[in-house]
C-alpha cells in the first residue's frame, strides 16, 4: 500500500499542527523521504514527538516504516512517469 492509500482515511483525525505537518510532507515528499525525524522537526518547527505522534496516527509503527513508505511511493510514481 502506498503512502497516499495508507493515509487518506486518517487525515480527518489530525490536529491543526498535524495537518500543517502533513501538508508539508505531501508538498515536499521527494525531500522528506530522505530526512531524519530530527531534520524534519527542525524544518517544520515542531518536536520529534509531534512527528512521531503523526506517524502513529497515520498507521505506521514508527518513523523508519513511514520513511520507507515515502521512498516506495516516490519510486512508484517515478516508475509510472517513466513508462
C-alpha positions in Angstrom: 0.0 0.0 0.0 1.5 3.3 -1.0 1.6 6.4 1.3 -1.5 8.1 -0.2 -3.6 4.9 0.2 -2.4 4.4 3.8 -3.0 7.9 4.9 -6.2 9.0 3.1 -8.6 7.7 5.7 -6.6 9.2 8.6 -6.3 12.8 7.6 -9.6 13.9 9.0 -8.5 12.9 12.5 -5.3 15.1 12.6 -4.9 18.1 14.8 -4.2 21.5 13.1 -0.5 21.2 13.8 -0.5 17.6 12.4 -2.5 18.9 9.4 0.2 21.5 8.7 3.0 19.0 9.1 1.1 16.5 6.8 0.7 19.2 4.2 4.4 20.0 4.3 5.2 16.3 3.8 2.8 16.0 0.9 4.2 19.1 -0.9 7.8 18.0 -0.3 7.6 14.3 -0.5 10.7 14.0 -2.6 12.7 15.8 0.0 11.1 14.5 3.2 11.7 10.8 2.1 15.4 11.2 2.9 15.1 13.4 6.0 15.7 12.1 9.5 13.0 12.8 12.1 15.2 15.4 13.7 15.7 17.2 10.3 12.0 17.2 9.6 11.2 18.5 13.1 13.7 21.4 12.7 12.4 22.2 9.2 8.7 22.3 10.4 9.4 23.9 13.8 7.8 21.0 15.8 9.2 18.5 18.2 10.2 15.0 17.2 7.4 13.8 19.4 4.9 15.6 17.3 6.2 13.9 14.2 6.2 10.5 15.9 2.5 11.1 17.0 1.6 12.0 13.4 3.3 8.9 12.1 1.4 6.7 14.5 -1.9 8.4 13.7 -1.2 7.7 10.0 -0.9 4.0 10.8 2.8 3.4 10.8 4.7 1.6 13.5 7.5 4.2 13.6 9.4 6.8 11.6 11.5 4.2 9.8 8.4 2.5 8.3 6.9 5.9 7.5 10.1 7.0 5.6 10.2 3.7 3.7 6.6 4.2 2.6 7.5 7.7 1.3 10.5 6.3 -0.6 8.4 3.5 -2.0 5.7 5.9 -3.1 8.2 8.2 -4.7 9.7 5.3 -6.5 6.3 4.0 -7.6 5.3 7.4 -9.1 8.7 7.9 -10.7 8.4 4.5 -12.3 4.9 5.2 -13.6 6.0 8.5 -15.1 8.9 6.9 -16.9 6.6 4.3 -18.6 
